[in-house]
Amino acid sequence: GTISRMRIDLVITELEVGGAEQCLTELAVFLHRHDHQVRVIALGPPPPADRNRLLVRLQNEQIETHCLQGR
């Protein structure tokens, strides 16, 4: 049978380039491409421009992304 569309929040401390961040990005893209409503929430601030390729990828995939500016 088909799996109904899910609303999924993925939460991580930051979105700078790293192993856990890369895994979260791949998971978000996979779920989004399989028609789930995905939102990524980073507890910290947005990454600096020289380390933001994962954030850019999520934005290019039109995945809702929030950076909460926590310290």
C-alpha positions in Angstrom: 0.0 0.0 0.0 0.9 3.6 -0.2 2.3 5.6 2.8 0.3 8.7 3.5 2.1 12.0 3.3 3.8 12.9 6.6 4.7 16.2 8.1 8.3 15.8 9.5 10.5 18.2 11.5 14.2 17.4 11.5 16.1 19.3 14.2 19.8 19.8 14.5 22.1 22.1 16.4 23.6 23.8 13.3 23.8 23.5 9.5 27.5 23.9 8.9 29.3 21.3 6.8 29.8 18.1 8.8 28.8 14.5 8.9 25.6 14.7 10.9 24.5 17.8 9.0 25.2 16.0 5.7 23.1 13.0 6.8 20.2 15.2 7.9 20.3 17.1 4.6 20.3 13.8 2.6 17.4 12.5 4.7 15.4 15.8 4.3 15.9 15.7 0.5 14.9 12.0 0.3 11.8 12.5 2.3 10.9 15.7 0.4 11.3 14.0 -3.0 9.0 11.2 -1.8 6.2 13.7 -1.2 6.5 14.3 2.5 6.2 17.7 4.0 9.7 18.3 5.6 10.9 21.2 7.7 14.5 21.5 8.9 15.1 23.4 12.1 18.7 24.4 13.2 18.9 25.6 16.8 21.9 27.9 16.0 22.4 30.8 13.6 22.8 30.3 9.9 26.2 29.1 8.8 28.7 31.6 7.4 28.8 32.0 3.6 31.9 29.8 3.2 30.3 26.9 5.0 26.6 27.1 4.0 26.4 24.6 1.1 24.0 22.3 3.0 21.7 25.2 3.8 21.8 26.3 0.1 21.0 22.8 -1.0 18.0 22.6 1.2 16.8 26.0 0.0 17.4 24.9 -3.7 15.2 21.8 -3.0 12.5 24.2 -1.6 12.7 22.6 1.8 11.4 24.9 4.6 14.5 25.7 6.8 14.7 27.8 10.0 17.8 28.8 11.9 16.7 29.8 15.4 19.8 31.9 16.4 20.4 29.9 19.6 23.9 30.0 21.3 
